[in-house]
Amino acid sequence: MATWPGLADVRKFLRLQPDPNEDAVISAALAAAVEYGVSKYGKVDDGTGTGTMVDRYPADSTTVPDSGRQAATMHAARLYRRRDTVDGTIAFGDMGAIRVGRVDPDIEAMYALFSPLVFG
């Protein structure tokens, strides 16, 4: 079990050096990734008997599954890099362009390991 990733974790994953301008963008991507992770893991009863529901792994949690921490790190990195593909494509000069998928299956699989099952 771990905490949600921090700026230094995402920067290390991206192999970037500290830079105030880039750190602001990475921080925004990280906040979005953690918020997504918190919502993905859902809510649980707070145990007081009042029926109050709380986030299973809130943003300040120290019990986040390791797969959740890795998923949030990769998700933040993906969001950071996504700014280079405003329309969802990456061009490779004379080799053409490719479409960047909306979701990353590896990230979703890591979040899903501890997400609640939902039956439709």
DASULSUL-V974707 format. One record per residue. NEAR is the number of other C-alpha atoms within 10 Angstrom. Layout:
BEGIN
near: [NEAR;NEAR]
END
This chain:
BEGIN
near: [12;13;17;27;22;16;19;15;17;24;20;13;14;17;9;12;11;12;9;9;8;13;17;12;15;23;18;14;25;27;17;16;23;24;14;14;25;23;15;19;21;16;17;14;13;13;10;8;7;8;10;11;13;13;16;19;23;20;16;9;14;12;15;22;18;14;18;31;23;19;25;30;26;22;25;28;21;18;17;19;14;16;12;11;12;8;10;13;14;15;11;9;7;6;7;8;11;11;11;13;9;7;10;13;10;12;18;17;14;18;22;17;13;15;19;12;9;5;4;3]
END
